[in-house]
Amino acid sequence: MNKNSTISKWNEYFIDTYNQPNFVIDYGKGSCFFDIDGNKYIDFTSGYGVSSLGYSNNSLKNALKEQVDKLLHTSNLYFNEPVLYAGEKIINISGMDKVYFCNSGTESNETAFKIARKYSSDKYGEGRGTIISLKDSFHGRTMMSLMATGMDKYHKYFYPLPEGFKYIERNNIEDLKSNIDSSVCAIILEAIQGEGGVNVLEKDYVLELSKICKEKDIVLIFDEVQCGIARTGKLFGYEYFDVKPDIVTVAKGLGAGIPIGGVLVNEKLSKVLGKGDQGTTFGGNLLAMVAATVVLDEISKEGFYNDITEKGAYIRKYIEDFNSEVVLNTKGLGLMIGIETSVESSIIEEKARKKGLLILTAGKNVLRFLPPLTVSYKEIDEALKILKDILLEIN
């Protein structure tokens, strides 16, 4: 089937919720896609941070093929070893106490909210269920996680929305203090706001916020769905702040392309949910658990985190050395990089795509780079050459 007929059939059968560009992806290799016409695209999106090991990774392929030959699904009614291996590994390397596996980032955050509210209800009774999040945050698209998202544009049309949420300005400790009352049970943060503009939180702010949470027994949740699993050059982004959250939510890169979600809790919250309090048909499915084990093994290899940090610094320096009037600032950590621009980011995104580079935007004037963690320097140089040509063209 050719490109035009594929796109035509797609439009015939699918609800129009995505704005896809005019090409059809066929396969991937390394950090690149190839479309059905043979065109190559360097992928600096990794599927919104999902494809952490790039494409056609041999370790991942072989492990998944082996599991497909054995068994695809059991449900959580039965014990099995793939789930055990993944759970044991993520607990050991994270230092958290217990894990619950589900299917996605938004489901992970929904589960975190339920844990926080049940903990508060069990200990303090009713009326203590408010969850605070930051303005410009993004926590998912199911109803509670949508409401936790601190951007009004995502709330439109879906009324009535769930109640019990407040929004505060990032890095503004006084705004936090003025919004804490006896109804607050939890605060949720992203170490780096991805969708909201690749905004890194300030360490002093997070330390003070964490201190307040401890004093008032408020559950501290870190949403590491996008910036976790080595994306920043550490296992989790919050590690840059020297704090210990009560709950950590993960997804995306943990499955390297297989849908996954996870909720990690500390000892205080490890017994909040009991039998029947939460469940999922597909969460912790065998393929996702095998993929998670491969990812955790890969990122645990010696030098892996340093490699990510060095690649991120290399990319940012290269861009800063352009001396382009279009580039106002670079920001982020590791391979989660934002570029503030003097022109609309969507203009650069479109030009890059036409030249064979796939990038993301994070607001009107911010480009977002989320390449596979395994991206090579050759692929990086090729991508940056394309970006440089575009910026010179715009200048």
C-alpha positions as a LaTeX table, in Angstrom:
\begin{tabular}{lrrr}
\hline
Residue & $x$ (\AA) & $y$ (\AA) & $z$ (\AA) \\
\hline
Met1 & 0.00 & 0.00 & 0.00 \\
Asn2 & 1.38 & 3.45 & $-0.89$ \\
Lys3 & 1.48 & 6.50 & 1.33 \\
Asn4 & $-1.61$ & 8.24 & $-0.01$ \\
Ser5 & $-3.86$ & 5.19 & 0.18 \\
Thr6 & $-2.65$ & 4.40 & 3.72 \\
Ile7 & $-3.40$ & 7.92 & 4.93 \\
Ser8 & $-6.77$ & 7.90 & 3.16 \\
Lys9 & $-7.81$ & 4.65 & 4.82 \\
Trp10 & $-6.54$ & 5.91 & 8.18 \\
Asn11 & $-8.77$ & 8.97 & 7.94 \\
Glu12 & $-11.70$ & 6.72 & 7.05 \\
Tyr13 & $-11.44$ & 4.53 & 10.14 \\
Phe14 & $-9.92$ & 6.52 & 13.01 \\
Ile15 & $-11.28$ & 9.27 & 15.27 \\
Asp16 & $-9.36$ & 12.42 & 14.37 \\
Thr17 & $-7.49$ & 13.09 & 17.63 \\
Tyr18 & $-3.94$ & 13.35 & 16.25 \\
Asn19 & $-2.26$ & 15.69 & 13.79 \\
Gln20 & 0.11 & 13.34 & 11.98 \\
Pro21 & 2.58 & 14.58 & 9.36 \\
Asn22 & 2.34 & 13.40 & 5.76 \\
Phe23 & 4.43 & 10.23 & 5.84 \\
Val24 & 3.95 & 6.60 & 6.91 \\
Ile25 & 6.55 & 4.98 & 9.18 \\
Asp26 & 7.68 & 1.51 & 8.15 \\
Tyr27 & 10.48 & 0.46 & 10.54 \\
Gly28 & 13.11 & 1.74 & 12.92 \\
Lys29 & 16.82 & 1.15 & 13.44 \\
Gly30 & 18.99 & 2.72 & 16.13 \\
Ser31 & 17.54 & 6.20 & 16.70 \\
Cys32 & 16.00 & 6.51 & 13.24 \\
Phe33 & 12.70 & 5.80 & 11.51 \\
Phe34 & 12.31 & 4.87 & 7.86 \\
Asp35 & 9.04 & 5.49 & 6.02 \\
Ile36 & 7.44 & 3.31 & 3.35 \\
Asp37 & 9.06 & 5.45 & 0.66 \\
Gly38 & 12.53 & 4.77 & 2.08 \\
Asn39 & 13.06 & 8.21 & 3.63 \\
Lys40 & 15.08 & 8.39 & 6.87 \\
Tyr41 & 14.09 & 10.42 & 9.95 \\
Ile42 & 16.35 & 10.91 & 12.96 \\
Asp43 & 14.02 & 10.56 & 15.92 \\
Phe44 & 14.60 & 13.04 & 18.72 \\
Thr45 & 11.17 & 12.29 & 20.20 \\
Ser46 & 11.46 & 8.57 & 21.05 \\
Gly47 & 7.67 & 8.42 & 21.10 \\
Tyr48 & 7.40 & 11.09 & 23.83 \\
Gly49 & 10.26 & 9.50 & 25.74 \\
Val50 & 9.04 & 5.91 & 25.44 \\
Ser51 & 11.61 & 4.26 & 23.16 \\
Ser52 & 14.44 & 4.51 & 25.66 \\
Leu53 & 16.56 & 1.84 & 23.94 \\
Gly54 & 15.90 & 3.09 & 20.42 \\
Tyr55 & 14.63 & 0.77 & 17.71 \\
Ser56 & 15.44 & $-2.85$ & 16.93 \\
Asn57 & 17.48 & $-3.27$ & 20.11 \\
Asn58 & 18.71 & $-6.85$ & 20.08 \\
Ser59 & 18.49 & $-7.48$ & 23.83 \\
Leu60 & 14.90 & $-6.25$ & 23.92 \\
Lys61 & 13.86 & $-8.11$ & 20.77 \\
Asn62 & 15.32 & $-11.42$ & 21.90 \\
Ala63 & 13.80 & $-11.24$ & 25.38 \\
Leu64 & 10.36 & $-10.40$ & 24.00 \\
Lys65 & 10.51 & $-13.16$ & 21.39 \\
Glu66 & 11.44 & $-15.69$ & 24.06 \\
Gln67 & 8.48 & $-14.65$ & 26.23 \\
Val68 & 6.06 & $-14.69$ & 23.26 \\
Asp69 & 6.98 & $-18.31$ & 22.70 \\
Lys70 & 6.21 & $-19.15$ & 26.34 \\
Leu71 & 3.14 & $-17.16$ & 27.43 \\
Leu72 & 1.47 & $-13.81$ & 26.80 \\
His73 & $-0.98$ & $-13.30$ & 29.65 \\
Thr74 & $-1.95$ & $-14.69$ & 33.03 \\
Ser75 & $-3.70$ & $-11.73$ & 34.76 \\
Asn76 & $-2.70$ & $-10.85$ & 38.30 \\
Leu77 & $-4.59$ & $-13.81$ & 39.74 \\
Tyr78 & $-1.43$ & $-15.91$ & 39.54 \\
Phe79 & 2.22 & $-15.63$ & 40.53 \\
Asn80 & 4.78 & $-15.63$ & 37.72 \\
Glu81 & 8.49 & $-15.02$ & 37.45 \\
Pro82 & 8.68 & $-12.18$ & 34.85 \\
Val83 & 6.70 & $-9.86$ & 37.13 \\
Leu84 & 8.81 & $-10.88$ & 40.11 \\
Tyr85 & 12.06 & $-10.16$ & 38.27 \\
Ala86 & 10.95 & $-6.71$ & 37.15 \\
Gly87 & 9.51 & $-5.81$ & 40.54 \\
Glu88 & 12.56 & $-6.99$ & 42.46 \\
Lys89 & 14.88 & $-5.10$ & 40.14 \\
Ile90 & 13.07 & $-1.76$ & 40.27 \\
Ile91 & 12.71 & $-1.88$ & 44.05 \\
Asn92 & 16.38 & $-2.70$ & 44.52 \\
Ile93 & 17.68 & 0.08 & 42.30 \\
Ser94 & 15.13 & 2.70 & 43.41 \\
Gly95 & 15.34 & 2.21 & 47.17 \\
Met96 & 11.55 & 2.34 & 47.48 \\
Asp97 & 9.59 & $-0.28$ & 49.45 \\
Lys98 & 6.85 & $-1.73$ & 47.22 \\
Val99 & 5.67 & $-1.49$ & 43.62 \\
Tyr100 & 2.33 & $-1.75$ & 41.82 \\
Phe101 & 2.41 & $-2.24$ & 38.05 \\
Cys102 & $-0.25$ & $-0.87$ & 35.71 \\
Asn103 & $-0.48$ & 0.19 & 32.05 \\
Ser104 & 0.44 & 3.86 & 31.58 \\
Gly105 & 1.59 & 7.08 & 33.16 \\
Thr106 & $-1.87$ & 8.49 & 33.67 \\
Glu107 & $-2.99$ & 5.27 & 35.34 \\
Ser108 & 0.10 & 5.39 & 37.56 \\
Asn109 & $-0.82$ & 8.89 & 38.70 \\
Glu110 & $-4.45$ & 7.94 & 39.28 \\
Thr111 & $-3.26$ & 5.10 & 41.50 \\
Ala112 & $-0.93$ & 7.45 & 43.37 \\
Phe113 & $-3.83$ & 9.79 & 44.09 \\
Lys114 & $-5.93$ & 6.90 & 45.41 \\
Ile115 & $-3.11$ & 5.79 & 47.69 \\
Ala116 & $-2.61$ & 9.33 & 49.02 \\
Arg117 & $-6.29$ & 9.85 & 49.66 \\
Lys118 & $-6.78$ & 6.47 & 51.31 \\
Tyr119 & $-3.74$ & 7.00 & 53.53 \\
Ser120 & $-5.15$ & 10.34 & 54.64 \\
Ser121 & $-8.66$ & 8.97 & 55.09 \\
Asp122 & $-7.45$ & 6.00 & 57.12 \\
Lys123 & $-5.34$ & 8.19 & 59.41 \\
Tyr124 & $-7.28$ & 11.47 & 59.62 \\
Gly125 & $-10.82$ & 10.70 & 58.47 \\
Glu126 & $-12.85$ & 12.39 & 55.77 \\
Gly127 & $-12.28$ & 15.92 & 54.43 \\
Arg128 & $-8.53$ & 15.63 & 53.76 \\
Gly129 & $-8.37$ & 14.79 & 50.07 \\
Thr130 & $-7.06$ & 17.90 & 48.28 \\
Ile131 & $-4.11$ & 17.37 & 45.93 \\
Ile132 & $-1.80$ & 20.26 & 45.02 \\
Ser133 & 0.02 & 20.36 & 41.69 \\
Leu134 & 2.03 & 22.99 & 39.85 \\
Lys135 & 0.87 & 25.35 & 37.15 \\
Asp136 & 2.16 & 24.23 & 33.73 \\
Ser137 & 2.34 & 20.62 & 34.94 \\
Phe138 & 1.12 & 17.63 & 32.96 \\
His139 & 0.01 & 14.41 & 34.65 \\
Gly140 & $-2.15$ & 12.58 & 32.11 \\
Arg141 & $-5.49$ & 12.51 & 30.35 \\
Thr142 & $-7.81$ & 10.33 & 32.43 \\
Met143 & $-10.10$ & 12.41 & 34.58 \\
Met144 & $-8.22$ & 12.75 & 37.87 \\
Ser145 & $-4.79$ & 13.05 & 36.28 \\
Leu146 & $-6.28$ & 15.50 & 33.78 \\
Met147 & $-7.53$ & 17.60 & 36.68 \\
Ala148 & $-4.10$ & 17.42 & 38.34 \\
Thr149 & $-2.62$ & 18.83 & 35.15 \\
Gly150 & $-2.00$ & 22.52 & 35.77 \\
Met151 & $-2.94$ & 23.82 & 32.31 \\
Asp152 & $-6.47$ & 25.04 & 31.64 \\
Lys153 & $-6.37$ & 24.12 & 27.95 \\
Tyr154 & $-6.56$ & 20.44 & 28.87 \\
His155 & $-9.62$ & 20.93 & 31.08 \\
Lys156 & $-11.95$ & 22.38 & 28.44 \\
Tyr157 & $-15.06$ & 20.51 & 27.33 \\
Phe158 & $-14.87$ & 17.71 & 29.92 \\
Tyr159 & $-17.00$ & 19.19 & 32.68 \\
Pro160 & $-17.91$ & 18.41 & 35.38 \\
Leu161 & $-14.33$ & 17.69 & 36.40 \\
Pro162 & $-13.24$ & 15.86 & 39.55 \\
Glu163 & $-12.92$ & 18.06 & 42.61 \\
Gly164 & $-10.15$ & 18.41 & 45.17 \\
Phe165 & $-7.26$ & 19.98 & 43.23 \\
Lys166 & $-5.27$ & 23.19 & 43.65 \\
Tyr167 & $-2.53$ & 24.71 & 41.48 \\
Ile168 & 0.48 & 26.71 & 42.63 \\
Glu169 & 3.35 & 28.50 & 40.92 \\
Arg170 & 6.54 & 26.49 & 40.56 \\
Asn171 & 9.53 & 27.64 & 42.60 \\
Asn172 & 7.29 & 29.94 & 44.69 \\
Ile173 & 7.35 & 28.64 & 48.25 \\
Glu174 & 5.08 & 31.40 & 49.55 \\
Asp175 & 2.37 & 30.36 & 47.09 \\
Leu176 & 2.67 & 26.83 & 48.40 \\
Lys177 & 2.37 & 27.92 & 52.03 \\
Ser178 & $-0.68$ & 30.05 & 51.31 \\
Asn179 & $-2.47$ & 27.11 & 49.70 \\
Ile180 & $-1.81$ & 24.49 & 52.38 \\
Asp181 & $-4.67$ & 23.90 & 54.78 \\
Ser182 & $-6.17$ & 20.97 & 56.67 \\
Ser183 & $-7.75$ & 19.58 & 53.48 \\
Val184 & $-4.45$ & 18.90 & 51.67 \\
Cys185 & $-3.33$ & 15.26 & 51.53 \\
Ala186 & $-0.73$ & 15.28 & 48.73 \\
Ile187 & 1.49 & 17.34 & 46.46 \\
Ile188 & 2.55 & 16.06 & 43.02 \\
Leu189 & 5.58 & 17.38 & 41.13 \\
Glu190 & 7.53 & 16.71 & 37.97 \\
Ala191 & 11.26 & 17.19 & 38.51 \\
Ile192 & 11.22 & 18.66 & 35.01 \\
Gln193 & 7.94 & 19.88 & 33.52 \\
Gly194 & 8.02 & 18.31 & 30.07 \\
Glu195 & 4.82 & 19.33 & 28.34 \\
Gly196 & 4.80 & 22.62 & 30.25 \\
Gly197 & 8.08 & 23.87 & 28.78 \\
Val198 & 10.99 & 21.69 & 29.98 \\
Asn199 & 11.10 & 23.64 & 33.25 \\
Val200 & 13.54 & 22.29 & 35.86 \\
Leu201 & 12.46 & 22.88 & 39.45 \\
Glu202 & 14.82 & 24.77 & 41.76 \\
Lys203 & 16.56 & 22.65 & 44.39 \\
Asp204 & 15.96 & 25.03 & 47.32 \\
Tyr205 & 12.27 & 25.11 & 46.48 \\
Val206 & 11.95 & 21.33 & 46.38 \\
Leu207 & 13.91 & 20.93 & 49.64 \\
Glu208 & 11.64 & 23.39 & 51.44 \\
Leu209 & 8.53 & 21.81 & 49.93 \\
Ser210 & 9.68 & 18.37 & 51.02 \\
Lys211 & 10.32 & 19.65 & 54.55 \\
Ile212 & 6.80 & 21.07 & 54.74 \\
Cys213 & 5.34 & 17.78 & 53.53 \\
Lys214 & 7.15 & 15.88 & 56.28 \\
Glu215 & 6.06 & 18.33 & 58.97 \\
Lys216 & 2.41 & 18.18 & 57.94 \\
Asp217 & 2.32 & 14.51 & 56.89 \\
Ile218 & 1.43 & 15.46 & 53.32 \\
Val219 & 2.19 & 12.75 & 50.78 \\
Leu220 & 4.92 & 13.86 & 48.35 \\
Ile221 & 4.47 & 12.38 & 44.87 \\
Phe222 & 7.04 & 12.68 & 42.11 \\
Asp223 & 5.69 & 12.10 & 38.61 \\
Glu224 & 8.71 & 10.56 & 36.85 \\
Val225 & 6.71 & 9.31 & 33.88 \\
Gln226 & 8.72 & 11.34 & 31.37 \\
Cys227 & 11.88 & 12.37 & 33.23 \\
Gly228 & 12.49 & 9.09 & 35.05 \\
Ile229 & 14.28 & 5.86 & 34.07 \\
Ala230 & 17.66 & 7.52 & 33.34 \\
Arg231 & 16.28 & 10.27 & 31.08 \\
Thr232 & 18.03 & 13.00 & 33.11 \\
Gly233 & 21.26 & 11.10 & 33.73 \\
Lys234 & 19.99 & 9.67 & 37.02 \\
Leu235 & 17.41 & 6.98 & 37.64 \\
Phe236 & 14.90 & 9.66 & 38.68 \\
Gly237 & 14.90 & 13.40 & 38.21 \\
Tyr238 & 14.13 & 14.05 & 41.87 \\
Glu239 & 17.57 & 12.67 & 42.79 \\
Tyr240 & 19.03 & 16.03 & 41.75 \\
Phe241 & 17.21 & 17.61 & 44.71 \\
Asp242 & 18.35 & 15.24 & 47.49 \\
Val243 & 14.81 & 14.48 & 48.62 \\
Lys244 & 12.92 & 11.26 & 49.33 \\
Pro245 & 9.37 & 11.15 & 47.95 \\
Asp246 & 6.60 & 9.00 & 49.38 \\
Ile247 & 5.39 & 7.91 & 45.93 \\
Val248 & 7.12 & 7.78 & 42.56 \\
Thr249 & 5.17 & 7.15 & 39.36 \\
Val250 & 6.85 & 5.72 & 36.27 \\
Ala251 & 5.92 & 4.63 & 32.74 \\
Lys252 & 7.14 & 5.52 & 29.22 \\
Gly253 & 10.86 & 4.61 & 29.04 \\
Leu254 & 10.50 & 1.72 & 31.49 \\
Gly255 & 8.80 & $-0.36$ & 28.79 \\
Ala256 & 10.92 & 0.82 & 25.83 \\
Gly257 & 7.85 & 0.63 & 23.58 \\
Ile258 & 5.65 & $-1.83$ & 25.48 \\
Pro259 & 2.82 & $-0.08$ & 27.41 \\
Ile260 & 3.63 & 0.03 & 31.12 \\
Gly261 & 3.09 & 1.98 & 34.29 \\
Gly262 & 4.29 & 1.66 & 37.83 \\
Val263 & 3.75 & 3.14 & 41.27 \\
Leu264 & 6.58 & 2.94 & 43.79 \\
Val265 & 5.81 & 3.66 & 47.45 \\
Asn266 & 7.88 & 4.04 & 50.59 \\
Glu267 & 7.39 & 1.96 & 53.73 \\
Lys268 & 4.87 & 4.43 & 55.18 \\
Leu269 & 2.47 & 3.81 & 52.31 \\
Ser270 & 3.32 & 0.18 & 51.57 \\
Lys271 & 0.20 & $-1.24$ & 53.28 \\
Val272 & $-2.35$ & 1.43 & 52.40 \\
Leu273 & $-3.91$ & $-0.57$ & 49.57 \\
Gly274 & $-5.21$ & $-3.99$ & 50.48 \\
Lys275 & $-6.73$ & $-6.82$ & 48.50 \\
Gly276 & $-9.48$ & $-5.48$ & 46.23 \\
Asp277 & $-8.61$ & $-1.78$ & 46.70 \\
Gln278 & $-7.03$ & $-1.50$ & 43.25 \\
Gly279 & $-6.69$ & $-3.72$ & 40.21 \\
Thr280 & $-5.88$ & $-3.90$ & 36.52 \\
Thr281 & $-6.48$ & $-6.57$ & 33.89 \\
Phe282 & $-3.36$ & $-5.89$ & 31.84 \\
Gly283 & $-1.08$ & $-4.20$ & 34.37 \\
Gly284 & 2.08 & $-6.16$ & 34.98 \\
Asn285 & 1.57 & $-8.14$ & 31.80 \\
Leu286 & 4.37 & $-10.49$ & 30.86 \\
Leu287 & 5.71 & $-8.63$ & 27.83 \\
Ala288 & 5.83 & $-5.33$ & 29.72 \\
Met289 & 7.65 & $-6.95$ & 32.62 \\
Val290 & 10.21 & $-8.58$ & 30.33 \\
Ala291 & 10.78 & $-5.22$ & 28.62 \\
Ala292 & 11.15 & $-3.45$ & 31.97 \\
Thr293 & 13.75 & $-5.97$ & 33.12 \\
Val294 & 15.78 & $-5.43$ & 29.94 \\
Val295 & 15.59 & $-1.65$ & 30.33 \\
Leu296 & 16.63 & $-1.74$ & 33.97 \\
Asp297 & 19.53 & $-4.05$ & 33.12 \\
Glu298 & 20.69 & $-1.73$ & 30.34 \\
Ile299 & 20.55 & 1.50 & 32.33 \\
Ser300 & 22.32 & $-0.19$ & 35.25 \\
Lys301 & 25.42 & $-0.87$ & 33.16 \\
Glu302 & 28.58 & 0.94 & 34.19 \\
Gly303 & 28.85 & 4.39 & 32.64 \\
Phe304 & 25.30 & 4.51 & 31.27 \\
Tyr305 & 24.19 & 7.52 & 33.35 \\
Asn306 & 27.41 & 9.41 & 32.67 \\
Asp307 & 26.97 & 8.77 & 28.96 \\
Ile308 & 23.51 & 10.38 & 29.05 \\
Thr309 & 24.80 & 13.39 & 30.96 \\
Glu310 & 27.68 & 13.87 & 28.53 \\
Lys311 & 25.45 & 13.54 & 25.46 \\
Gly312 & 23.02 & 16.09 & 26.88 \\
Ala313 & 25.83 & 18.55 & 27.61 \\
Tyr314 & 27.25 & 17.97 & 24.12 \\
Ile315 & 23.91 & 18.76 & 22.47 \\
Arg316 & 23.29 & 21.90 & 24.52 \\
Lys317 & 26.81 & 23.27 & 23.97 \\
Tyr318 & 26.58 & 22.62 & 20.24 \\
Ile319 & 23.30 & 24.54 & 20.06 \\
Glu320 & 24.55 & 27.39 & 22.24 \\
Asp321 & 27.63 & 27.71 & 20.03 \\
Phe322 & 25.41 & 28.37 & 17.00 \\
Asn323 & 25.25 & 32.01 & 18.16 \\
Ser324 & 21.86 & 32.12 & 16.51 \\
Glu325 & 19.44 & 34.91 & 17.35 \\
Val326 & 16.70 & 32.29 & 17.21 \\
Val327 & 18.09 & 30.39 & 20.23 \\
Leu328 & 17.36 & 32.29 & 23.43 \\
Asn329 & 18.25 & 29.62 & 25.97 \\
Thr330 & 18.77 & 25.90 & 26.48 \\
Lys331 & 17.54 & 24.04 & 29.56 \\
Gly332 & 16.86 & 20.61 & 30.95 \\
Leu333 & 18.89 & 17.71 & 32.31 \\
Gly334 & 20.54 & 14.82 & 30.52 \\
Leu335 & 18.65 & 13.88 & 27.36 \\
Met336 & 15.56 & 15.88 & 28.28 \\
Ile337 & 16.40 & 19.15 & 26.61 \\
Gly338 & 14.45 & 22.33 & 25.97 \\
Ile339 & 15.39 & 25.14 & 23.59 \\
Glu340 & 13.70 & 28.51 & 24.01 \\
Thr341 & 13.30 & 30.20 & 20.64 \\
Ser342 & 12.46 & 33.66 & 19.37 \\
Val343 & 10.13 & 32.19 & 16.73 \\
Glu344 & 7.25 & 29.79 & 17.13 \\
Ser345 & 8.61 & 26.34 & 17.89 \\
Ser346 & 6.11 & 24.71 & 15.53 \\
Ile347 & 7.78 & 26.49 & 12.58 \\
Ile348 & 11.14 & 24.91 & 13.42 \\
Glu349 & 9.52 & 21.54 & 14.10 \\
Glu350 & 7.93 & 21.50 & 10.65 \\
Lys351 & 11.11 & 22.55 & 8.87 \\
Ala352 & 13.10 & 19.91 & 10.76 \\
Arg353 & 10.64 & 17.18 & 9.80 \\
Lys354 & 10.94 & 18.07 & 6.13 \\
Lys355 & 14.72 & 17.71 & 6.42 \\
Gly356 & 14.54 & 14.37 & 8.22 \\
Leu357 & 14.66 & 15.32 & 11.92 \\
Leu358 & 11.76 & 14.62 & 14.26 \\
Ile359 & 11.51 & 16.89 & 17.32 \\
Leu360 & 8.81 & 17.99 & 19.75 \\
Thr361 & 7.48 & 21.29 & 20.99 \\
Ala362 & 6.68 & 22.22 & 24.59 \\
Gly363 & 4.62 & 25.35 & 24.26 \\
Lys364 & 4.65 & 28.17 & 21.74 \\
Asn365 & 8.38 & 28.98 & 21.91 \\
Val366 & 10.12 & 25.87 & 23.27 \\
Leu367 & 11.54 & 22.94 & 21.33 \\
Arg368 & 11.83 & 19.65 & 23.21 \\
Phe369 & 14.39 & 16.92 & 22.54 \\
Leu370 & 13.81 & 13.41 & 23.92 \\
Pro371 & 16.09 & 11.17 & 21.83 \\
Pro372 & 16.53 & 7.50 & 22.71 \\
Leu373 & 18.94 & 7.10 & 25.60 \\
Thr374 & 21.10 & 4.98 & 23.30 \\
Val375 & 21.41 & 7.66 & 20.60 \\
Ser376 & 24.86 & 7.66 & 19.01 \\
Tyr377 & 27.10 & 10.69 & 18.55 \\
Lys378 & 26.89 & 10.14 & 14.82 \\
Glu379 & 23.11 & 10.44 & 14.97 \\
Ile380 & 23.41 & 13.46 & 17.28 \\
Asp381 & 25.80 & 15.24 & 14.91 \\
Glu382 & 23.56 & 14.53 & 11.94 \\
Ala383 & 20.53 & 15.89 & 13.81 \\
Leu384 & 22.35 & 19.01 & 14.99 \\
Lys385 & 23.60 & 19.74 & 11.48 \\
Ile386 & 19.97 & 19.75 & 10.29 \\
Leu387 & 18.95 & 22.04 & 13.16 \\
Lys388 & 21.83 & 24.41 & 12.49 \\
Asp389 & 20.92 & 24.69 & 8.80 \\
Ile390 & 17.34 & 25.53 & 9.76 \\
Leu391 & 18.36 & 28.19 & 12.27 \\
Leu392 & 20.71 & 29.79 & 9.74 \\
Glu393 & 17.90 & 29.74 & 7.21 \\
Ile394 & 15.54 & 31.49 & 9.65 \\
Asn395 & 18.19 & 34.07 & 10.62 \\
\hline
\end{tabular}
